[in-house]
């Protein structure tokens, strides 16, 4: 029997993501999961408390406000862009192909670095929890198991991912609600001080550094536009999803950190956190509710990390898909699986790069937290802030040049203010880089050169590749 063209076609020949597959809830699940609220709360909040004391909740509010201001122009411009290229697509429209290809280089460095650092941290937490249960395996086993698991899920498509992430997020919200109520019930005599929201917190000399750690908790919000091609009615879905994400994450962190401050006491929370960064919240959960809640939270930290890795890997795969389609990366990246239209080739290649880098560091005996996690997450954080700053320039340039929208607030003032704020955050991040590394890190600081090198390499690419086109959007 002679095969028909359809029967003989390879499994992966299409170049369009799965259209109309995500609504507001689906996109929000991906982005919130990528932010890993439980893991970020347990991991970052004690550090923020140790720096600014009871004022930590206000820092989360202020950072959320910065993100929200940026989102005004970002969403206004998204009405004219439906592309999985995220920030790169915005920069291309605002600043041109050279700036976009340069930014694409930074994106690749940023998201590879974040994946490498975060999966290494996951491996440490997984090893510790497993060891308590009597299963003793080296960190690298858990790290590579996570890389394989998340890659398989990303290749399965957004439908499977959404169900998994939805369950994880629901459990995280329930557990934090139990913690907050438990603290309020367990310590009824505590003074419900609002010092956490006092304007005096802004004068705290450590607020810039604290804000930097809080900023890392919001670094995945751009995924709302990365999933634009798969959204139902993106002009309506994307704006709602983005502000749902910003609002949810802001309320989640603010309420949770205020409850911790209340439970430990506004006057004591800074010292208690500094003395026990890794366990202060678990200990508080045990005292307020019981050991079962502490154990549950430790398990959910692991699932939160997995959700974050799934979200970040989904974002990176779609970025690479869009860059392959625009002919910045090899065309192999621009293919999706015929069955579920997931960017599976990009996911596999990205995971392979992550695995190779991790294998090299583990073979060299690098510490999974002090070296791999700290170095790569610090690099990824600087890369993301740089991308956000470039996107701010692109958005402002777009609205100054184009006359597609009206409204001074949304097209000029908010984008201009966002640019100033993002430059400020970048300056703070660079001047306090060693803080992100838990101390001195000469080699890690030298790794920052990858960001300008990646930009320069991308910037000159159009001189050799004349067919680069960020306006391409395949139709399924």
SULSUL-V409835 format. One line per field, one symbol per residue. ss: DSSP state (H for helix, E for strand, C for the rest). psi: psi as a letter, one per 40 degrees, with the letter a starting at -180 (. if undefined). Layout:
ss=???
psi=???
//
This chain:
ss=CCCCHHHHCCCCCECCCCCCCECHHHHHHHHHHHHCHHHHHHHHHHHHHHHHHHHHHHHHHHHHHHHHHHHHHHHHHHCCCCCCCHHHHHHHHHHCHHHHHHHHHHHHHHHHHHHHHHHHHHHHHHHHHHHHCCCCCCHHHHHHHHHHHHHHHHHHCHHHHHHHHHHHHHHHHHHHHHHHHHHHHHCCCCCCCCHHHCHHHHHCCCHHHHHHHHHHHHCCCCHHHHCHHHECCHHHHHHHHHHHHHHHHHHHHHHHHHHHHHHHCCCCHHHHHHHCCCCHHHHHHHHHCCHHHHHHHHHHHHHHHHHHHHHHHHHHHHHHHHHHHCCCCCHHHHCECCCCCCCHHHHHHHHHHHHHHHHHHHHCCCCHHHHHHHHHHHHHHHHHHHHHHHHHHHHHHHHHHCCCCCCHHHHHHHHHHHHHHHHHHHHHHHHCHHHHCCCCCHHHHHHCHHHHHHHHHHHHHCCCCCCCCCCCCCCC
psi=hhiidddeiidgeifhihifehadddddddddddegdddddddddddddedebeeddddddddddddddddddddddeeehgheebddddddddeiddddddddddddddddddddddddddddddddddddeehhiidddddddddddddddddeidddddddddddddddddddddddddddddgdeihgifddehddddeheeddddddddddeeeedeedddeddeihgddddddddddddddddddddddddddddddehdeeddddddegdeeddddddddddidddddddddddddddddddddddddddddddddddefdiiedeeiiiddefigddddddddddddddddddddefihdddcddddddddddddddddddddddddddddddifeiihdddedddddddddddddddddddefddddefaigdddddddeddddddddddededdgeehheehhih.
//
